[in-house]
Amino acid sequence: MGDGSAKSVAALGFLTVLDHPQHGLFGGYLVLNLVGRPIEFHCSAPIKPNRAQQILYGPTLEAFLYGEQIGQALVAKAKVQPLSIFTDRRPAMAVREHISPPVALVIPPQTEVSTSTEDGKFYRLDSAHDRGAELVSFDVGQNRLAVFHRTEGDRQLISQRLEDIGESFDLSEPFGRIREAIEEAQQAAR
């Protein structure tokens, strides 16, 4: 959660993780103001789990690496605490257990949600780490989002915080910027 000195500014955070076959996992965290301009950008050094970690963590490894190791470290580096954090990688949602801003998964438009309920739509996660965890999907303007069922309060917070910009702000677009920035940094380092 940082050192408590994070400024409160109307901003949104975007967290993603790229898997490079040779070097491992790279995380990127972009904080944008509400018109889409960058305020901060942080990226991680590559993380590559060893064989013992793969065996010991088993099906919980991705959530541990994406959410705890990468996501938590990147969010803690930021000087600005955003209104909400969005990710395009389901395992990165594990960061929610370690930070205070609400976290939502941005669902691509073509993704279907498998089970419908009275108050929302749910689908099951595959990870044993999230045993029984379901995602609740919802729409904010043009964006399809999901939060963990156990943190469904995040749904209301995010909906309220994006009320004025939900129609005009494409929450999936910043992930392309993060990927390009990480690839550019990798090329410059060679």
Secondary structure, DSSP 8 states (H G I E B T S, - for coil): --SS--EE-SEEEEEEEEEETTTEEEEEEEEEETTS-EEEEEE---B---HHHHHHHGGGHHHIIIIIIIIHHHHHH-SEE-SEEEES-GGGGGGGGG-SS-EEEE--TT----EEETTEEEEE---GGGTT-EEEEEEETTEEEEEEGGGTHHHHHHHHHTTTTTTT--TTHHHHHHHHHHHHHHHHH-
